[in-house]
Amino acid sequence: MCNSLGTLEKLIGEGYHVTEIEYIPLDNEVIKETDNDTQVIYLRTINDILKFDRKKLINTYMADPKAKGKFIIIMNRPKEKLSIAVPTRRLDCLEKAEQRFEYQKETVAINISVYCSVSGDIEYTIDPIIEQMNEVLGWLFKPTKPNTFHIEKRLETTDRNLAEEDFELLKLLLLYLAMTRKVGIKIDRHFITNIPRFGFTISGVGQMESITPMLDQREMDGFQNFISLKPEVVRVADGLNQVYLLSSNSSRLALLWAITESTFKGKGNRLFSKNEVNSIIESLTIPDNNLESVRNALSSLTTESRNKVIAKKIASTLNLNEDEVMENMGNISKIRAKCLHEYAINEQKIGIAVQYLRNILELFLEKESQWHFLGRFGSFSNVNLSTSTGREQK
């Protein structure tokens, strides 16, 4: 009669993979992880798709008194739903199964999967061009929906740095394609994943669609209230609609800042009184034709910065913590300045800044309309937007 080790080796030779090693405890036995080989709990999972079948198999063994106090090595063959269990108490059999599992999951290659979309002044579909690009530089291009496409490449290497370099080269290729057709090509998401010797490689999820929830009765009734809003409030709603239409967070940030600044603008306390300005002017020796410019400049100086004035107005209007709003608006201003003047793109921080300003404006709309028609928003706790500390995301 074949022992458990012989059975295991025979199944491996027939193309079965080790997918899990389970311990079936004795009744009322307390299992602890120790250095004692007989007490170590092995638990490994490769393919969760077969979890239901394995669970059924394990339950069968759990109900079998002869299986108590044993390990069961669960195996399956690719593309087959049937699982086979090898019960054993032999340490050499368990070691063989563990070695096989480690061998199966070793990385042998790397997969790069990229999902893109096209936007801009497009009067035609670029799908034929995408098909034309197929296999350029070894990349597989495939249209998915109108003006969206998927790119994939398998690299016969385990060096992730080489994969990152290949991805950077792809970005240049997409930029070149965008310039030749004067359209915007956006990388919506990308995944760099290891390919194991055996098993499944998940290369990410592409464009996803979901059905928006139906309007409830309160939201249906809210339209009557919405049409009676003040023009300046409707202007905020129109601005947010333009933000929703944009696909780039950098563009969203620029527009959101403009809407926020115009919505919560105010005047800070003047630094100099009118008499003080006149006294300063009289003490200066400057050409007469510059007097008015100097007077206006001195008169416009305030004791508070523009950002501080905006932050205080936001906090008082929306009943938010003034210190937190002031800190966040100051950090967002720095991120915006880097984006506008240095083209320093930190997608993570820009994304957080965009969400914060959106929440501010959407909360303002709710307050002004006195109707909760925009859904729930996240908390306005302090957000990590520091530009002076932390590692910049490339």
Residue pairs with C-beta under 8 A, 6 or more apart in sequence:
2 10
3 90
3 93
4 73
4 86
4 87
4 88
4 90
4 93
5 88
5 90
5 92
5 93
5 96
7 86
8 73
8 75
8 86
8 88
8 93
8 96
8 97
8 100
9 96
11 75
11 84
11 86
12 18
12 100
14 77
15 77
15 78
16 75
16 76
16 77
16 84
17 46
17 75
17 76
17 77
17 78
17 100
17 104
17 198
17 199
18 44
18 46
18 73
18 74
18 75
18 97
18 100
18 101
18 104
19 44
19 45
19 46
19 47
19 50
19 54
19 74
19 75
19 76
19 83
20 43
20 44
20 45
20 46
20 54
20 73
20 74
21 42
21 43
21 44
21 71
21 72
21 73
21 74
21 94
21 97
21 98
21 101
22 42
22 43
22 58
22 71
22 72
22 74
23 31
23 41
23 42
23 70
23 71
24 58
24 61
24 62
24 67
24 68
24 69
24 70
24 71
24 72
24 87
25 31
25 68
25 69
26 68
26 69
27 68
29 69
31 39
31 41
32 39
33 39
33 40
33 41
34 40
37 91
37 94
38 89
38 91
42 71
42 94
42 97
42 98
44 98
44 101
45 51
46 101
46 104
46 105
46 198
46 199
46 200
47 76
47 199
47 200
49 200
50 76
50 81
50 83
53 81
53 82
53 83
54 74
54 83
57 72
57 74
57 83
57 85
58 72
58 74
58 85
61 67
61 70
61 72
61 85
61 87
67 87
69 89
70 87
70 88
70 89
71 87
71 88
71 89
71 94
72 85
72 86
72 87
72 88
73 85
73 86
73 87
73 88
73 93
73 94
73 97
74 83
74 84
74 85
75 83
75 84
75 85
75 86
76 82
76 83
76 84
78 198
86 93
86 97
88 94
103 197
104 196
104 197
104 198
104 199
105 196
105 197
105 198
105 199
106 196
106 197
107 158
107 194
107 195
107 196
107 197
108 158
108 195
108 196
108 197
109 154
109 155
109 156
109 157
109 158
109 194
109 195
110 154
110 155
110 157
110 158
110 159
110 160
110 162
110 163
110 192
110 193
110 194
110 195
111 152
111 153
111 154
111 155
111 191
111 192
111 193
111 194
111 195
111 201
111 203
112 151
112 152
112 153
112 155
112 163
112 166
112 167
112 170
112 190
112 191
112 192
113 150
113 151
113 152
113 190
113 191
113 193
113 203
113 204
114 150
114 151
114 152
114 167
114 170
114 187
114 189
114 190
114 191
115 144
115 148
115 149
115 150
115 151
115 187
115 188
115 189
115 190
115 204
115 206
115 207
116 148
116 149
116 150
116 151
116 174
116 185
116 186
116 187
116 188
117 147
117 148
117 185
117 186
117 188
117 207
117 247
118 126
118 147
118 148
118 149
118 183
118 184
118 185
118 186
119 147
119 183
119 184
119 186
119 247
120 182
120 183
120 184
121 182
121 183
122 147
122 183
125 146
125 147
126 147
126 181
126 183
127 143
127 146
127 147
127 149
129 177
129 181
130 141
130 142
130 143
130 149
131 141
131 143
133 139
133 141
133 177
134 140
134 141
134 142
135 141
136 173
137 169
137 170
137 173
138 153
139 151
139 152
139 153
139 170
139 173
140 151
140 152
140 153
141 149
141 150
141 151
142 149
142 150
142 151
142 152
143 149
144 150
144 206
144 207
145 207
148 206
148 207
150 206
151 170
152 203
153 166
153 170
154 195
155 162
155 163
155 166
157 163
158 194
160 192
163 192
164 192
167 190
167 192
171 187
174 185
174 187
175 185
177 185
178 184
178 185
184 247
184 248
186 247
186 248
188 207
189 204
189 205
189 206
190 204
191 202
191 203
191 204
193 201
193 202
193 203
193 204
194 201
195 201
218 371
218 372
218 373
219 373
222 369
222 371
222 373
225 369
225 370
225 371
226 237
226 369
226 371
226 373
229 237
229 368
229 369
230 368
232 263
233 364
233 365
233 368
233 369
236 259
236 263
236 361
236 364
236 365
237 365
239 255
239 258
239 259
239 361
240 259
240 358
240 361
240 362
240 365
242 255
243 252
243 255
243 256
243 259
243 358
246 252
246 255
249 347
249 350
249 351
249 354
250 339
250 345
250 350
252 354
253 332
253 335
253 336
253 339
253 350
253 353
253 354
253 357
254 336
254 339
254 340
256 354
256 357
256 358
256 361
257 332
257 333
257 336
257 357
259 357
259 361
260 310
260 314
260 357
260 360
260 361
261 306
261 310
263 361
263 364
264 310
264 313
264 314
264 317
265 309
265 310
265 313
266 309
266 310
266 312
266 313
267 302
267 309
268 302
268 303
268 304
268 305
268 306
268 308
268 309
269 302
269 303
269 304
270 299
270 301
270 302
270 303
271 298
271 301
271 302
271 303
272 280
272 298
272 299
272 301
274 299
277 295
277 298
277 299
280 298
281 291
281 294
281 295
281 298
284 294
286 294
302 309
304 312
307 326
307 329
307 330
307 333
308 326
310 329
311 322
311 325
311 326
311 328
311 329
311 330
312 322
312 325
312 326
314 320
314 325
314 329
314 360
315 321
315 322
315 325
315 326
316 322
317 364
317 367
318 360
318 363
318 364
318 367
320 380
321 380
324 380
324 381
324 382
325 380
327 382
328 356
328 382
328 383
328 385
331 353
331 383
331 385
331 386
331 387
332 353
332 356
332 357
332 385
334 387
335 346
335 349
335 350
335 353
335 385
335 387
336 353
338 344
338 346
338 387
339 345
339 350
346 392
346 393
347 393
348 393
349 385
349 387
349 393
352 383
352 384
352 385
353 385
355 378
356 380
356 383
356 385
359 377
359 378
359 380
362 374
362 377
363 377
365 374
366 372
366 373
366 374
384 390
